Amino acid sequence: MKCVALISGGLDSILAIRLMQEQGIEVEALNFRTVFTCCQDQSAQASHELGVRLTVVGQEDDYLDLLKNPKFGYGKGANPCVDCRIYMFQKAKQFMEQVGAKFIISGEVVGQRPMSQKRNDLSTISHHSDLDDLLLRPLSAKLLPPTLPEREGWVDREKLGDFQGRSRKGLIELANRLGVKEIPTPSTGCSLTEPLFSKKVYDLNIHQPDSKRWDYDTLSVGRHFRLNDKVKVIVGKDAQDNEKIRYMKEMPEAPSTLFFEPIGFMGPNALLLGSQDTEHVPVVLGLMARYSRGLEEENPVVEMSYSGGTPKERQERSTGENAQTISYTLEESSAANELQTITEAPSVRA
């Protein structure tokens, strides 16, 4: 008998797998990766220690559609938890059929997470993922209606759990009994639950409803400033951000942008998104000056270059007047100094 287990690398998913292994059930571990998750290393380590094969599945474009307009709404941040779980279990069902497994398990605990683990939420997730009673939650199984694996005797229900709520005491006791050597610290593993990051997500959803994967990737880089409904500036926070900005502007999927780089002084790289109109240059230079250090050199220079765009735009730029860089003198700007980052601005929701 074989099942598929969704694994994050957290304690709950580890325990769910161990409970299956105790009953002699073969487990295929599945980790779901999005641009917003951060537990791949943790899931890989946990899978290795559990002795199960790990498969990592990435998001597809339709996941971003879900994020922009979730059927079951958002949590406290920009996290569409119920819709996300449904999406993951739909992918897990496809994987289950590919590997010849009979059912799916997860480490969900009744009442542990307010947005996606209330009883009604668990039922909604099972139904809308088209799994219904093929989805077993071993840690809370005794509190839920028997699933097909339990009714058919594939799994002994009496050896499953009745955990509920947010306390980890009982889970840690179970971990000790099952020989789990290291207890992972609690983590959502999802940046969409973070209040400051969520502001950038909502801003993007509102002002750029046709945003792509590249646009969401930029949200984890630098400080973001909204200039108007269409135009935004990203300013690097440190040397690592500067390198990320330099890299991301050249990615094949990068839209047309203006790239700004300090020459001969310590300062941030900047990227102007949504416009290649030079009317915004003074504000970008002002933002760079605001976050630069040691401006002892007289008339510090910033180089601006055109980047990104469609293959045709890139080809035309390689031979046209926009192929060259343009030099500007760094100047402070009162307008730039008054700008708030998107995370400092009043909260908005899509």
NUTOR-199774 format. One record per residue: y, x, z of N, C-alpha, C, O in turn; residue in three letters. Coordinates in pm, whole numbers, plus 50000, padded with zeros to 5 digits. Example, Ala and Ser with C-alpha at 12.3 -4.5 7.8 and 13.67 -1.06 7.14 Angstrom:
<pts>
494315131950780495505123050780496705132050780496685142450846Ala;497755128550708498945136750714500035129050787501145134150804Ser;
</pts>
This chain:
<pts>
498815008550000500005000050000501245008850000501315018750073Met;502225005149918503445013249905504665004349917504694993049867Lys;505705009549985506975002549991508105012149954507925024349953Cys;509255006449924510465014149898511395012450017511605001250064Val;511935023450067512845022950181514225027950141514345038950086Ala;515245020050167516605025050152516905034450267516715030850383Leu;517355046450235517585056350339518985062050328519435066050220Ile;519675062350441520985068750448520885082250517521735090950499Ser;519825083850596519705095750679520095093050823519975101750909Gly;520565080650848520905076750984519655072951062518565072151007Gly;519825070751192518695068251281517935055551239516705055551241Leu;518635044951203517975032251174517015033251056515885028551063Asp;517465039450948516585040550831515415049950858514315047750806Ser;515625060150939514545069250977513465061551055512275063051029Ile;513905053451152512955045951234512195035551152511005033551173Leu;512895029051059512225019150975511085025650896510005019850882Ala;511345037550845510305044750770509155048850860507995047550822Ile;509465053850978508405058251070507525046451111506315048151127Arg;508105034751129507295023151165506315019651054505185015451081Leu;506725021550930505805019050818504725029850812503555026950791Met;505135042250832504165053150828503115051550938501955054950918Gln;503535046351052502575044051161501495033951122500395034251176Glu;501805025351029500835015350983500125019850855499455011850790Gln;500285032450820499555037950706500115033950571499405034650471Gly;501365029850567501985025450441502715037150377503485044150444Ile;502485039250250503185049850176504625045450151504885033850118Glu;505545054950167506975051550154507625060050046507475072250042Val;508355053249959509215059749861510655057649908511105046249919Glu;511385068549936512755067349987513745066649871513605073749772Ala;514755058049886515765056149784517145056949848517435049549943Leu;517975065849797519345067049847520305062849736520155066649620Asn;521285054849775522235049749677523545057449689524135057949796Phe;523975063249580525185071649581526315064849505526135060449391Arg;527475064149569528685059749502529755070349524529545079949598Thr;530885068449460531995077749478532525077149621533295085849662Val;532125067049697532655065149832531685069149942532055068450060Phe;530475073349909529495076850012529435091750035529845099749951Thr;528915095350152528955109550191527725114050268527815123250349Cys;526565107650244525385110650325524215116150245523075115750291Cys;524485121450125523355125850043522585137350109521355137450108Gln;523315147050165522645158250231521835153450351520725158250374Asp;522385143950425521705138550542520435131150502519405132250569Gln;520515123550394519325116150350518255125650297517065123150315Ser;518675136450233517715146150181516995153050295515775155150290Ala;517745156750397517125163350512516155153950585515055157850622Gln;516595141450603515725131750672514455129250593513375128250650Ala;514575128050461513395125650377512415137150386511195135150391Ser;512945149250388512085161050401511325160950533510125163450537His;512045157850641511405157750773510385146350786509405147550859Glu;510625135450714509695124050719508525125850623507535118550631Leu;508635135450533507555137850437507475127250329506385123950281Gly;508645121950289508645111750184509445116750065510355124950079Val;509105111849948509825115649828511145108049821511185095949846Arg;512205115149787513525109049780513985107849635513895117449558Leu;514485096249600515135094149470516565089549498516785080649580Thr;517515095649430518925092049445519375084249323519185088649209Val;519965072649345520445064049237521955063249244522515060649350Val;522635065449131524085064849128524595051149087523855042849034Gly;525875048949111526505036449073526675035648922526715045848853Gln;526775023548872527115021248733528485014548728529055011248833Glu;529015012548608530375007248596530534993648662531604990348713Asp;529464985648663529584972348722529804972848872530224962948932Asp;529534984248935529804985449079531304984949105531734979149205Tyr;532094990849018533544990649035534084976449015535074972749078Leu;533454968648928533844954648913533614947149044534434938849084Asp;532524950149109532214944249239533284947749340533724939249418Leu;533704960449340534704965149436536044958149417536754955349513Leu;536384955349292537674949049264537684934249299538734928749333Lys;536544927749291536504913149313535184909149379534344902949315Asn;534994912749505533724909649571533564894749600534484888249650Pro;532414889549568532144875249588532194871449735532634860449769Lys;531744880449823531654877349966532744884150048532674884450171Phe;533764889549980534944894550050534804908550107533774915150094Gly;535894912850170535984926350228535814925950379535944915450443Tyr;535524937750435535534939350578536944942650624537914938050564Gly;537074950650731538394954250782539104963950687540334964550686Lys;538334971350609538924980450512538784974650373538974962750352Gly;538454983250277538224978650140536724978150113536274979950000Ala;535964975650217534504976050209533904962350181533944953550268Asn;533354960250062532704947550029531224948250070530344948149984Pro;530964948950200529644952750250528514943850200527474948850156Cys;528704930550206527624921650165527334923350016526184924549976Val;528394923449934528204925249789527574938749759526734939849670Asp;527974948949833527424962349811525934962849844525154968849771Cys;525554956449955524144956249992523324948749888522214952849853Arg;523864937749839523164930149734522964939049611521874939349554Ile;523994946149573523934954949456522864965749476522064968449386Tyr;522854971649594521874982249622520454976949619519554983349564Met;520234965149678518884959749680518424955249541517234955549511Phe;519354951049457518984947949319518484960549248517494960049174Gln;519174971649270518724984349212517394988549274516524994049206Lys;517234986049404515994989649472514814981549417513694986549407Ala;515084968849383514014960449326513534966049193512334966349165Lys;514474970549110514104976748983513264989249007512274991548938Gln;513664997149106512915009349138511535005949192510555012649159Phe;511444995749276510164991349332509174988149220508004991849227Met;509654981249117508784977649005508374989948925507264990548873Glu;509264999748915508965011948839507875020248906507025026048838Gln;507905020949041506965029649112505735022249161504865028249224Val;505655009349134504475001749173504394998549321503294996949375Gly;505534997549387505554993749528505484978549541505734971249445Ala;505154973749661504964959549682506154952649750506364940649733Lys;506924960249828508044954149899509074964949934508874976849908Phe;510174960549993511294969450026511604968150174511524957250231Ile;511974979250236512404979050375513784985250388514224993050303Ile;514464981550496515744987950528515864988950679515114982650753Ser;516794996950724517004999050868518014989650929518524992251038Gly;518324978650862519304969250914518844963351048517664960451068Glu;519824961751138519554956051270520434943651288521634944151263Val;519834932751329520574920351348521764922551441521604927351553Val;522974918951393524164919451477524744933251499525694934751577Gly;524204943551432524734956951457526074959151387526994964851446Gln;526184954751263527434956151188528004942151161527314933551106Arg;529254939951201529794926351195529994921051053530034908851034Pro;530114929950953530404925350818529154922250737529204914350644Met;528024928450771526864926950682525534924850754524504923650688Ser;525524924450888524244923550956524144911951054523304911851143Gln;525004902151035524784889551106523604882651039523284885650924Lys;522974873551108521764867051053522044860550918521264861850824Arg;523164853450910523484846850784523694857050672523304854750557Asn;524324868350706524554878750606523234884350555523064886450435Asp;522304886750646521014892250606520274882650514519644886750417Leu;520374869750545519734859750459520404859150322519734858050220Ser;521744859950321522494859950195522124871850109521934870549988Thr;522024883350171521684895650098520294894550038520084897949921Ile;519334889850116517964888450066517904878949946517234881649847Ser;518614867749958518544857549854519244862149725518674861149616His;520464867249737521244870649618520784883649552521174886549439His;519964891349621519384903249556518074899849486517434908549427Ser;517694887049492516444882149430515204888149493514154888849429Asp;515314892349617514154897749689513554887449783512334886949803Leu;514434879149841513974869149938513044875450041513454884550113Asp;511784870950049510934876250157510134888650115509124891850178Asp;510564895450011510034908849982510864919650050510544931450040Leu;511914915450120512774924950192512474924050341512764913950405Leu;511904934650394511494935450535512444944550611512794955450565Leu;512874939850729513724947850818512934950850944512974943051040Arg;512204961950945511234964551053511824964851193511144961251289Pro;513084969051208513644970451342513984956951406514034955951529Leu;514214946751326514554933551379513604922651330513914910851340Ser;512464926451278511554916951212511174905251301511084893951254Ala;510954907651429510504896851518511584886451544511294875651596Lys;512824889451508513924880051525514214872251397515064863451395Leu;513494875551291513724869751160512474862551111511374865151161Leu;512614853551016511414846750963510434856850904510864866750845Pro;509134854650920508134863850865508284865350713508444855450642Pro;508244877550667508334880350524506924880450463505924879750533Thr;506884881250331505604881350262504704892750309503514890350331Leu;505194905050326504314915850374503694912750509502564916950537Pro;504424905350595503874901750725502854890450712501794890850773Glu;503194880450633502304868950618500984872850551499934867450583Arg;501054882350457499854886550386499054897050463497964900850421Glu;499594901650575498874911550655499014925750605498314934750652Gly;499934928150509500174941950465500794950050579500584962150592Trp;501584942950661502264948950776501924940650899501904928350895Val;501654947551009501364940851136502694937551205503374946551256Asp;503054924851207504334920551264504454924351411505554927351458Arg;503344924351483503374927251626503814941551655504234944751766Glu;503704950251555504094964251575505514967151527505954978651524Lys;506234956351491507614957951448508574954951563508144951451673Leu;509874956451537510844955751646511554942451658511454933651573Gly;512304941151770513144929451793514544933951838515154927751925Asp;515014944651778516314950151815517444941451760517344935651651Phe;518524940751838519714933851793520934939751864520814945651971Gln;522094938051803523314942951865523574957751835522854964051758Gly;524624962851898525124976251865524604987351955524834999151927Arg;523914983852063523404994052154522335002552087521464997452017Ser;522415015652109521435024852051520375029152153519465036652119Arg;520495024352276519575028852380518115026452343517305035652348Lys;517785014052305516405010952270515945018452146514785022452137Gly;516845020352050516495027651928516185042251958515265048051900Leu;516955048052048516705061952085515365063252159514635072952138Ile;515055053552244513745053552311512615052752209511605059652222Glu;512795044152107511785043052001511675056251924510585060551889Leu;512805062351898512805075251826512005085651902511235093351844Ala;512195085952032511445095552114509945092552110509125101752103Asn;509605079752113508185076152108507565079651973506395083451966Arg;508355078351866507845081151732507955095951694507595099851583Leu;508455103951786508505118351761509645122851671509545133351607Gly;510715115151664511895119351588512595130351666513055128051778Val;512685142051609513165153751684514675153951701515175157251809Lys;515415150551597516865150851605517425136851583517075130051487Glu;518295132551675518895119251667520235120451594521155126651647Ile;520365114851474521635115851401522745108451475522495098251540Pro;523965113551465525105106651523525475094651436525275095051314Thr;526015084051497526365072051418527445075251315528365082951342Pro;527335069351198528325071251092528195060050991527085055750959Ser;529355055150940529295045050835528865051450704528195045150622Thr;529255064250685528925071150561529675065850440529355069550327Gly;530675057350462531385051050350532885051550375533375046150474Cys;533605057950286535045059450303535795046250286536945045150327Ser;535145036150227535805023150210536085016250343536905007050349Leu;535415020450449535655014550581536835021150651537285016050754Thr;537345032150599538425039550663539755033150628540055031150510Glu;540575029750728541825022350703542775029250605543325022650517Pro;542985042250620543945049150533543435050050390544195047750296Leu;542175053250374541605053850239541625039950174541865038750054Phe;541385029750253541375016150200542715012450140542765005150041Ser;543805017250199545125014250143545245019350000545825012649914Lys;544695031149974544755036749838543885028649743544235027049626Lys;542765023549792541905015249708542605002149671542604998149555Val;543194995549771543904983149744545074985349649545304977349558Tyr;545804996149669546924999449580546445000849436547084995749344Asp;545335007749418544795009749283544324996549223544594993749106Leu;543634988449302543134975649251544274966349208544154959049110Asn;545374966849283546504958049253547274962749130547564954949040Ile;547594975649127548474980849022547734985248896548344986548790His;546454987548908545694992048791544344984848789543314991048817Gln;544334972148756543084964448760542034969148662540864965648675Pro;542424977148562541444982448467540994996648502540485003848417Asp;541195000548626540875014148671539405017548648538535008848653Ser;539155030348624537815035548595537345044748707538035046748807Lys;536145050148688535555059048788536495070748819536645074548935Arg;537125076648716538005088048737539145084448832539515092448918Trp;539695072648816540815068448900540405067649047541175071449136Asp;539205062749073538725061949211538385075749266538545078349385Tyr;537915084649180537635098349223538905105149275538835113049369Asp;540045102249215541285108849256541735104649395542535111549458Thr;541245093349444541725088249573541415097549690542085097049793Leu;540405105949674540025115149782540775128349774540505137549852Ser;541715129349680542435141949660543925139949685544535130949627Val;544515148249771545965148949785546645137049847546005127649895Gly;547995137649845548855126749890549235118349768549525123649662Arg;549215105149786549505096149674550825088849699551035083249807His;551705088949598553005082249607553125072349491552925075949375Phe;553465059949523553655049749422555135049549380555995046949464Arg;555435052349251556805052149201557205038349150558325033849172Leu;556285031749081556505017949038555145011649011554115017649044Asn;555114999848952553844992648934552845000448849551634998448863Asp;553325009248762552435016248671552305031148699551345037448655Lys;553245036848772553335051448783553085056048927553595050249022Val;552315066448939551965072149069551925087349058551665092848951Lys;552185094149170552135108749175551115112949280551085107449391Val;550275122649245549355128749342549855142849369550065150649276Ile;550035146249496550535159349537549485166049625549045160149724Val;549075178249590548035185149665548435187949810549605190449839Gly;547455187449900547705190550041547455205150074548075210550165Lys;546555211549999546165225250029545605231749902545585225549796Asp;545145244149916544635251549799543435244449737543275244449615Ala;542585238449821541415231349768541835219249686541275216749579Gln;542815211849735543345200549658543935205249526543745198849422Asp;544665216349531545275221549408544215224349301544415221249183Asn;543105230049343542045232949248541395220149196541035219249078Glu;541245210449284540655197649241541555190749138541075185249039Lys;542865191049163543795184849069543725191848934543715185448829Ile;543685205148938543605212848814542325209248737542345207948615Arg;541225207748810539945204548748539935190248693539505187948580Tyr;540405180948772540295166748736541165163248615540795154448538Met;542285169948597543145166748484542495170248351542875164948247Lys;541495179248353540825183548231539495176548207538825179148107Glu;539115167748298537855160648280537925151948155538985146648123Met;536795150348083536815142447959537335128347977537955122747886Pro;537105122448093537525108648115538945107448171539415096348194Glu;539635118848193540985118548249541955112048150541935115348032Ala;542805102848197543815096848109544955106648084544955117748137Pro;545915102448003547085110847976547905112648104548255102848170Ser;548205125048139548945128148261549935139448234549895145948130Thr;550825141548331551665153448334551255161748454551185156648566Leu;550975174448430550505183448536551615193248571552225199148483Phe;551865194948702552915203848751552295214548839551465211748925Phe;552725227048818552145238348890553245247948934554085251948853Glu;553255251849063554265261449110553965275449055552815279549046Pro;555005282749020554865296248967555555306049060556775305949076Ile;554765314649122555305325149206555705321049346556375328649415Gly;555325309249390555595305349529554485296049578553745290249498Phe;554375294849711553325286549771553755271949770554685268049840Met;553065264049691553415249949684552275242049625551285247649579Gly;552415228749626551335220149577551365218449426552425218749365Pro;550185216749367550105211249233550385196349241550205190149346Asn;550825190649130551095176349128550655170548994550635177448892Ala;550295157748997549835150748877550575137448869550535129448962Leu;551245135148756551925122548733551025113548650550645116948538Leu;550675101948706549745092648642550475080048597551395075348665Leu;550065074748484550625062148437551795063548343552255053548287Gly;552285075548323553405077648233553515092448200553235101048284Ser;553935095448078554285109148041555775110148010556225119047937Gln;556525100748067557965100548049558605110548147558345110148267Asp;559435119348094560035129848178561115124448272561655132148352Thr;561435111648266562425106148359561945107248504562745107048597Glu;560625108548523560065109348658559995123648710559645125848826His;560315133448627560185147448664560995150948789560455157748877Val;562275146748803563025150548924562355146249054562385153549153Pro;561755134349054561075129649176559835138149204559565141549319Val;559075141449098557885149749117558285163449171557645168549263Val;559335169449115559805182449163560265181449309560025190449389Leu;560915170349342561365168449480560195167449577560255172749688Gly;559135160549535557945159649620557285173249637556805176549746Leu;557265181149532556695194649542557525203149636556975210749716Met;558845201949627559725209549717559515205349862559535213649953Ala;559305192449882559105186950017557895193250086557895194650209Arg;556875196850010555645202150069555405216950035554285221850049Tyr;556445223949991556305238249960556715246750079557435242250168Ser;556235258950080556525268250190557205280750137557025284850022Arg;557995286750226558565299950196559345300450067559135309549986Gly;560255290950046561025290949922562205300649934563375296649933Leu;561875313449945562905323749957563385328449821564515333249806Glu;562515326949721562885331249587563965322149529563875309949543Glu;564975327949466566045320149406565515313149281564845319149198Glu;565835300349269565445292349154563935292849127563505297249020Asn;563125288349222561675288249200561295279549081561905269149057Pro;560295283949008559945277548881558675269148894557715273148960Val;558685257548831557505248948818557235247148670558155244348592Val;555975248648631555605246348493554945232548479554075228848557Glu;555385225148378554815212048349554075212648216554555218548119Met;552895206348212552145205848088551535192048072551285185048170Ser;551295188047947550635175447914549125177447920548625187847876Tyr;548415167847973546955169247983546275155747975546925145347978Ser;544945156047963544145143847959544335135947832544885140847734Gly;543865123547835544005114747721542755113647637541725119547669Gly;542845105947530541725104047439541465116847362542325125647356Thr;540275118247300540015130147218541075132147110541465143447082Pro;541545121147048542575122246944543865127647003544515136146942Lys;544265122547120545485127347184545385142147219546355149647203Glu;544225146347267544035160447303544105169347178544675180247182Arg;543515164547069543545172246946544975173546893545395184346852Gln;545695162546893547075162846846547945171846934548825178846885Glu;547685171647064548485179747156548225194747137549105202847161Arg;547015198347094546685212547080547505219446973547625231746973Ser;548075211646881548865217546773550315212646771551145218346700Thr;550625202246846551965196446843552895202546945552565212347011Gly;554075196446957555095201647047554705200347193555245207547278Glu;553775191347224553345189747363552285199847405551775199247517Asn;551955209247314550945219247348551495229447447550735235147525Ala;552775231847443553355242247527553745236747665553865224647684Gln;553925245847758554385241947890555905241847892556565248647813Thr;556455234147984557905233248000558235237748141557595233348237Ile;559205246348156559575251748286560765244248345561725240948275Ser;560655241548475561735235148549562035243348674561175250448725Tyr;563265242248721563625248348849563345238348959563775226848952Thr;562625242549061562285233749172563545229749246564335238349285Leu;563745216849264564915211849335564505200749430563615192649401Glu;565165200549545564925189749639565535176849585566455177049504Glu;564995165749633565445152649587565485143149705564485141349775Ser;566645136949725566745127249835565815115349811565255109749905Ser;565675111649684564775100449653563335103949688562585095649740Ala;562945116449658561585120649690561365121649840560295118249890Ala;562385126249911562255127650057562115114250127561565113450237Asn;562605103750064562525090550125561225083250092560915073050153Glu;560485088449995559245081749955558185082750064558015093250125Leu;557485071850087556325071850175555055073450092554985068949978Gln;554055080050151552755080050084552185065950088552615057650167Thr;551235063450002550615050149999549965046850133549935035250174Ile;549445057150201548795054750329549795052350442549435046850546Thr;551065056350422552105053850522552805040550501553405035050593Glu;552735035450379553435023150345552795011250415551655012050460Ala;553535000050424552964987950485551654984150418551484985950297Pro;550734978950496549404975850445549454964650343550174954750358Ser;548644966450237548474956050136546984953950115546164962950136Val;546644941750073545254938850040545214932049905546114924449868Arg;544114935049833543984929149700543784914149711543654907349609Ala;
</pts>
